[in-house]
Every structure is written in structure tokens, then in C-alpha cells.
Amino acid sequence: MIGENLRVLLWKELLDLSRDYKTLATSILLPLAFFPLLGLISLALVSQQPINVAIIDLDNTTYTNEYLGIEVSSHYIVEEFINTYRSYGVNVITTNNLSIIDDPSIDLVIVIPKGFTYNVTSINTSAYIRIYKKAALQSSAKAESIAYAVIDYLKREFSREKVGALIKLLGINASVKSFLEPIVTTTTLVTVTGGKAGIEEELRAALARILVLALSVVMTPATSFIIDGIIGERERKTIEMVLSLPIPVQLIIYAKLVAATLLGLLTAVADALGFLAYMILLGMAFGTNMFVLIDPWLLVLHSIVAFFTILVTISIALPFITRTRGIRSAANIASAIAIIGTMVFFTGFIVDYSRLASDVKTLLYFIPYTHSVLSIQYYVLGNVTASLTHIAILVILSIVLLAISLKIISTEKLLVAPKT
């Protein structure tokens, strides 16, 4: 009988949810479309944002160091900048007018001073390039990073030529690399247990951190739905009809909880799929294969964690929601609880909870959302046992909190708004 009653109540809640097109659109379609739309808009806006660079060649000469036998032309330097910038779609102009620095449309000005070719071939002096960067502009920051990439390339080329010429003059058996790179550093990616790892593991870890951050958006739709299902029905005078049925009040609340949690789960899945679509779009734009990042088990884990994270949130908020006078008060309480979860998820984005000191982790264990973060972080580290342990803790906490919430709910409080 209880199973049949629950089925009927759950069907009612799901039917109400299916008719609430605005809630479904904002909870499922919006997260699903947000990241792909963000990617497309970002790419479109970046392509429409012009970057203008001016190059001033005050040297305008070709100089040969007869001692080293090295010849350098300032025109070669200018061409290196021009060709590199144009490969990035940057607009480049050459001029001898220094007043162009004052032009608001110019993002970056590169000045090759007089005497540059002499200094760059000398063994006693260094050559200088002046860069004038417009402050507070993303376009100027990008132009500057490209300029320094070109300059680093030129540094290496001229250093090789100079050292090679000196070795030849000295007539010794030596390599250019031994002078320019006396120390060579290599980095090998390994797992936390020392096993072989590739760049895919690094990228998957980044994806996992973003999925942790995505948990912060799954709580609101579920709490909003449960608030409307209780306070909203009370204000619409429809809850009395439901409570008049010969059904335990806990069963009515349980049906609302299941429906709200399912809505939150759909939101979490939509959010994860939307983010994957965003990464795939970026990969297509930059010519890389982002499909290697897709770990089906990680997505399954994210969905399970999201489900019980939502259930914990609702279980904590439920006793307070049922005792509030109106929707606004209930929303404020739910927001306060969601803020705690959001803080945990945002810190979980930048902090490895699994690497925190034991005493700190012990304190954080009292916050249920900590187990949501740890279950994902431990999975990425390859510690499946620890991941499943924290999922189990999250499940137990959600069930215990739900049982306590259902136990202390009063039918009278549901029916009658508390007096202010």
C-alpha cells in the first residue's frame, strides 16, 4: 500500500514538473546550452576583436661583424615580427613616426632603436627592443605575449650564431649547445604512485576540477522546486487537499524530494554534457582532439555525486523550509545553505582536498559537501577505494539527514504559515 501511494504521489510531482516548462528550461536546457554557447560566442568575439601592432624600425640598416662573420639586417627582425603576427591574424603596420604610440587604436608598439644591428652582433654589448604596451587591454596582452615569443626565438638564433662563430675562431672541439644549455631539465609526468602518466591525465584532472565546480549549480533548481512544492502549494491552497489524504506526511514529502532530486540530477548531467560540448568545440577550433578527455566513469561518478549532493542539500534545508512563512524566506534559507556548498566547491576547484593535513580534513568531514569533492578528486588520482568510501559516506549522510528531516516535520507547520 505504501509503495502504491508513493507511486501515485511521485507521479503527481513528476506530472507537475513536466508541466512547469520554465523550470525545465532553466534547469536542463540552460546548463546544456550555456557552455557551448559560451564557447561559440567567445570564439566569435575573439575573431571580431582586432589587434593592431605598430613596428618602428629606427635602425633601418644591415651590419656585418667582420670579426665574427655575422651579418644582421633590421629588416629581417621586422619581417620576423610581421610574419608571426599575421599568422595569428594580427594587423601590423610599419612606420617611422613615434607619435603612433599615442594612437588609441594601436594596442602595442615595437621600437627597434638605432644601432640595434651593431649591438646584436657585438661581443661587448646587448641590443635592446622597446615595447610600448597599452594598459588594461586583453588585446595588448596577447600582442605582447606574441612579441616576446618572437624575441625569445631571435635570442636563441643570435646566441647560436655568436657562440658558433667564437668556437670556430678558437678552433676548439666544442658544441654550441654545451655553452647555451649547460643544464637541461626534463619533466616526466607520473601518477601519485609513480606510474606512467601522459598529458591526458593532466587534462582529465582539469576536467574533474571543473566538474567539482559545476556541482555548485545543481543545488538551486532542486531547492527551488521543493520550495515551490511545499510553500508554493501552501500559498496556492492546494496542499490541504494532499494532506487530507490517508497518507503519512513523510510519504508526501518523500515524493517531493525524489522529484526535486531527479530534477537536480538532470541539471547536473546537462551541465556536464554542456561543458564537454564546450571543450570539444574549443578542441575543434584549435585543431586538437578533446575526445580523449571523456571518461565515461567520471561522468557516471559525477552524476551519482550530484544526486546525493542535492539530496543532502534538500535534507538540510527541509526542516527550515517547512517552518518559513513565504517563498522569499524559504529561498533565503536555501541560498544560505547553498552558499556553504558553493564555497566548498569553489575551493575544491583550486585546492587538492585529498592532500590537506589530516586534522584539517577531519574538520572538513563534518561538511557533507567535502565528501562530494573528495570522491571526485580521489577518483582522478586513481584511488578508487577512497573515492567509493567518500561516496558511501555521502550516501549515509544524506539518508540520515533525510530521516531526521522527515521525523521533525510537522503537518501543522506545512498547513499553516508561521506567524511573524
C-alpha positions in Angstrom: 0.0 0.0 0.0 2.8 2.4 0.9 4.5 1.6 -2.4 1.3 2.3 -4.4 0.8 5.6 -2.5 4.3 6.6 -3.2 3.9 5.8 -6.8 0.8 7.9 -7.1 2.4 10.8 -5.2 5.6 10.6 -7.2 3.6 10.5 -10.5 1.8 13.7 -9.3 5.0 15.5 -8.6 6.6 14.4 -11.9 3.5 15.5 -13.8 3.6 18.9 -12.1 7.3 19.1 -13.0 6.7 18.2 -16.7 4.1 21.0 -17.0 6.5 23.5 -15.5 8.2 24.4 -18.7 10.1 27.4 -17.3 11.7 25.3 -14.6 12.6 22.6 -17.0 14.1 25.1 -19.5 16.1 26.9 -16.9 17.2 23.7 -15.1 18.1 21.5 -18.1 18.3 23.4 -21.4 20.1 26.4 -19.9 23.0 24.4 -18.5 23.1 22.2 -21.6 23.4 25.2 -23.9 25.4 27.6 -21.7 28.9 26.2 -22.2 28.6 25.5 -25.9 27.1 28.9 -26.4 29.8 30.5 -24.3 32.4 28.7 -26.5 30.8 29.9 -29.7 30.4 33.4 -28.5 34.0 33.6 -27.2 35.4 32.4 -30.4 33.2 34.7 -32.4 34.1 37.7 -30.3 37.8 36.9 -30.3 37.8 36.7 -34.1 36.0 40.1 -34.2 38.4 41.8 -31.8 41.1 43.4 -33.9 44.7 43.5 -32.6 46.7 46.3 -34.0 50.5 46.4 -33.7 52.9 49.1 -35.0 56.6 48.4 -35.7 59.0 51.3 -35.8 62.5 50.5 -37.3 64.7 53.4 -36.3 67.9 51.4 -37.2 67.0 50.5 -40.8 70.4 49.1 -41.6 72.3 45.9 -42.3 75.5 45.4 -40.3 78.3 42.9 -40.6 80.6 42.0 -37.7 83.7 41.2 -39.6 85.4 39.6 -36.6 82.6 37.0 -36.1 81.5 36.9 -39.7 77.8 37.6 -38.7 75.5 39.8 -40.8 72.2 41.1 -39.4 69.6 43.3 -41.1 66.9 45.2 -39.1 64.6 44.4 -42.0 65.0 40.7 -41.0 63.9 41.4 -37.5 60.9 43.4 -38.7 59.9 40.6 -41.1 60.0 38.0 -38.3 57.6 40.1 -36.2 55.3 40.8 -39.2 55.1 37.1 -40.3 54.4 35.8 -36.8 51.8 38.4 -36.1 50.0 37.8 -39.4 49.9 34.1 -38.7 47.8 35.0 -35.6 45.5 37.3 -37.6 47.1 40.5 -36.1 47.1 43.7 -38.0 50.6 45.1 -38.4 51.8 48.4 -39.7 55.3 49.7 -40.1 56.2 53.4 -39.6 58.9 55.7 -38.5 56.6 58.0 -36.6 56.9 57.7 -32.8 53.7 59.6 -32.3 51.8 56.5 -33.2 52.3 55.4 -29.6 49.6 58.0 -28.8 47.1 56.4 -31.2 44.3 54.8 -29.2 43.6 52.2 -31.9 47.2 50.8 -31.6 47.5 48.0 -28.9 51.3 47.6 -29.0 54.2 49.4 -30.4 57.6 47.7 -31.0 60.6 50.0 -31.5 63.9 48.8 -32.9 66.3 51.5 -31.8 69.2 52.9 -33.9 72.3 50.8 -33.5 70.4 47.6 -33.0 72.2 45.5 -35.7 75.6 46.7 -34.4 74.8 45.8 -30.8 73.2 42.4 -31.6 76.3 41.3 -33.4 78.7 42.7 -30.8 80.5 40.6 -28.2 80.6 43.6 -25.8 77.1 45.0 -25.8 73.5 43.9 -25.8 70.8 45.0 -28.2 67.5 46.4 -26.9 64.0 46.4 -28.3 61.4 48.7 -26.7 57.8 47.7 -26.4 55.0 50.1 -25.6 52.0 48.2 -24.3 48.6 49.8 -23.8 47.4 49.1 -20.2 44.2 47.3 -19.2 43.6 45.7 -22.7 43.4 42.0 -23.4 44.4 42.6 -27.0 47.6 44.3 -25.9 48.4 41.5 -23.5 48.0 39.0 -26.3 50.1 41.1 -28.7 52.8 41.4 -26.0 53.0 37.6 -25.5 53.4 37.1 -29.2 56.2 39.7 -29.3 58.1 38.0 -26.5 57.8 34.7 -28.3 59.4 36.2 -31.4 62.1 37.9 -29.2 62.9 34.6 -27.5 63.3 32.9 -30.8 65.7 35.7 -32.0 67.7 35.5 -28.8 68.3 31.8 -29.4 69.2 32.2 -33.0 71.7 35.1 -32.4 73.2 33.3 -29.4 73.8 30.2 -31.6 75.4 32.2 -34.3 77.7 34.1 -31.9 78.8 31.0 -29.9 79.3 29.1 -33.2 81.5 31.8 -34.6 83.6 32.0 -31.4 84.1 28.3 -31.4 85.2 28.4 -35.0 87.7 31.3 -34.2 89.2 29.4 -31.2 89.5 26.2 -33.2 88.3 24.0 -30.4 86.1 20.9 -30.3 83.0 22.1 -28.6 79.3 22.2 -29.2 77.1 25.3 -29.2 74.5 23.6 -27.0 77.1 22.9 -24.2 77.5 26.7 -23.9 73.9 27.8 -24.3 72.3 24.9 -22.4 74.8 23.8 -19.7 71.8 22.5 -17.7 68.9 20.7 -19.4 65.8 20.0 -17.4 63.1 17.4 -18.4 59.8 16.8 -16.7 58.2 13.3 -16.7 54.6 13.1 -15.8 53.8 10.2 -13.4 50.9 9.2 -11.2 50.9 9.7 -7.5 52.1 6.2 -7.1 54.9 6.7 -9.7 53.3 5.0 -12.7 53.5 6.3 -16.2 51.2 9.2 -17.0 50.5 11.4 -20.0 49.2 14.9 -20.7 45.7 13.3 -20.9 45.9 12.7 -17.1 46.6 16.4 -16.5 43.7 17.4 -18.8 41.3 14.9 -17.2 42.3 16.3 -13.8 41.4 19.8 -15.0 38.1 18.5 -16.3 37.4 16.9 -12.9 38.1 20.2 -11.1 35.6 21.9 -13.4 33.1 19.2 -12.7 33.6 19.8 -9.0 32.9 23.5 -9.6 29.8 22.5 -11.7 28.3 20.9 -8.5 27.7 24.5 -7.3 24.9 25.0 -9.9 22.9 21.8 -9.3 21.6 22.7 -5.9 19.5 25.7 -6.8 17.0 24.1 -9.2 16.2 21.3 -6.7 15.7 23.6 -3.7 13.6 25.9 -5.8 11.4 23.0 -6.8 11.0 21.7 -3.3 10.2 25.3 -2.0 7.5 25.7 -4.7 6.2 22.2 -3.9 5.7 23.0 -0.2 5.5 26.7 0.3 4.0 27.3 -3.2 1.3 24.7 -2.7 0.5 26.2 0.7 0.1 29.7 -0.8 -2.0 28.3 -3.6 -4.2 26.5 -1.1 -3.6 23.1 -2.7 -1.5 21.4 -0.1 -4.6 20.9 2.2 -6.1 18.6 -0.3 -3.0 16.4 -0.4 -2.6 16.4 3.4 -6.2 15.3 3.8 -5.5 12.0 2.1 -4.9 9.0 4.4 -1.2 9.0 3.6 1.7 9.7 6.0 3.0 13.2 5.6 6.5 11.8 5.4 5.5 9.9 2.2 4.2 13.2 0.6 7.5 14.9 1.4 9.4 11.9 0.2 7.7 12.1 -3.2 8.5 15.8 -3.5 12.2 15.1 -2.5 12.6 12.4 -5.2 11.1 14.6 -7.9 13.3 17.5 -6.8 16.4 15.4 -6.6 15.7 13.9 -10.1 15.4 17.5 -11.4 18.8 18.3 -9.8 20.3 15.2 -11.3 19.1 16.2 -14.8 20.6 19.6 -14.3 24.0 18.1 -13.3 24.0 15.8 -16.3 23.0 18.6 -18.6 25.7 20.8 -17.1 28.4 18.1 -17.6 27.3 17.4 -21.2 27.3 21.2 -21.9 30.8 21.6 -20.6 32.0 18.6 -22.7 30.5 20.2 -25.7 32.3 23.4 -24.9 35.7 21.6 -24.7 35.0 19.7 -27.9 34.2 23.0 -29.7 37.4 24.5 -28.4 39.3 21.5 -29.5 37.9 21.8 -33.0 38.8 25.4 -33.1 42.4 24.8 -32.1 42.8 21.6 -34.0 43.1 19.2 -31.0 41.3 16.0 -30.2 39.4 16.6 -26.9 37.6 13.3 -27.1 40.5 11.7 -25.2 39.4 13.6 -22.1 36.0 12.0 -22.0 36.0 9.4 -19.2 32.5 7.8 -19.1 33.1 6.5 -15.5 34.0 10.0 -14.4 30.7 11.3 -15.8 28.8 8.5 -14.0 30.6 9.3 -10.8 29.7 13.0 -11.2 26.1 12.2 -11.7 26.0 9.9 -8.6 27.8 12.6 -6.5 25.4 15.3 -7.8 22.4 13.2 -6.9 23.4 12.7 -3.3 24.8 16.3 -3.0 21.3 17.5 -4.0 19.7 15.1 -1.5 21.9 16.3 1.3 21.1 20.0 0.5 17.4 19.4 0.5 17.6 17.3 3.6 19.4 20.1 5.5 17.1 22.8 4.1 13.8 20.9 4.5 13.1 21.5 8.3 13.8 25.2 7.9 11.7 25.5 4.6 8.6 23.9 6.2 8.7 26.4 9.0 9.0 29.6 6.9 6.1 31.9 6.2 6.7 32.5 2.4 8.7 31.6 -0.6 11.1 34.5 -0.2 12.1 33.4 3.3 12.5 29.8 2.2 14.6 30.9 -0.7 16.9 32.9 1.6 17.4 29.9 3.8 18.1 27.6 0.8 20.5 30.2 -0.5 22.4 30.3 2.8 22.9 26.6 2.7 23.8 26.7 -1.0 26.5 29.3 -0.2 28.2 26.8 2.1 28.3 24.2 -0.7 29.4 26.8 -3.2 32.4 27.8 -1.0 33.4 24.1 -0.7 33.1 23.5 -4.5 35.0 26.7 -5.4 37.8 25.9 -3.0 37.7 22.3 -4.3 38.4 23.8 -7.8 41.7 25.3 -6.7 42.7 23.1 -3.7 43.5 19.4 -3.6 41.4 18.4 -0.6 43.0 14.9 -0.7 46.4 16.5 0.1 45.3 18.6 3.1 46.6 17.9 6.6 44.7 15.1 8.4 43.4 17.5 11.2 42.1 19.9 8.6 40.4 17.2 6.6 38.8 15.8 9.8 37.2 19.2 10.5 36.0 19.4 6.9 34.5 15.9 7.1 31.6 17.4 9.1 30.6 19.4 6.0 28.8 16.9 3.7 30.0 18.7 0.6 33.6 17.8 1.4 32.8 14.2 0.6 31.4 15.2 -2.8 34.7 16.9 -3.7 36.9 14.1 -2.3 35.1 11.4 -4.2 35.9 13.0 -7.5 39.4 14.1 -6.6 40.4 10.6 -5.3 39.0 9.0 -8.5 41.2 11.2 -10.7 44.2 10.2 -8.5 43.4 6.6 -9.2 42.4 5.8 -5.6 39.0 4.2 -6.4 38.7 2.7 -2.9 38.9 6.2 -1.2 36.5 7.6 -3.9 33.9 4.9 -3.2 34.4 5.4 0.6 33.5 9.1 0.4 30.6 8.3 -1.9 29.4 5.8 0.8 29.8 8.5 3.5 27.8 11.0 1.4 25.1 8.4 0.9 24.9 7.6 4.6 24.8 11.3 5.5 22.1 12.1 3.0 19.9 9.2 4.3 20.5 10.1 7.9 19.8 13.8 7.4 16.7 12.9 5.3 15.4 10.6 8.1 15.9 13.3 10.7 14.2 15.9 8.5 11.2 13.7 7.8 10.9 12.9 11.5 10.7 16.5 12.7 8.3 17.8 10.0 5.0 18.8 11.4 1.8 18.6 9.4 0.5 21.7 11.2 3.6 23.7 10.1 3.0 22.6 6.5 -0.6 23.7 6.5 -0.4 26.9 8.4 2.2 29.6 7.7 4.0 30.5 11.0 3.1 33.9 12.4 5.7 36.7 12.2 
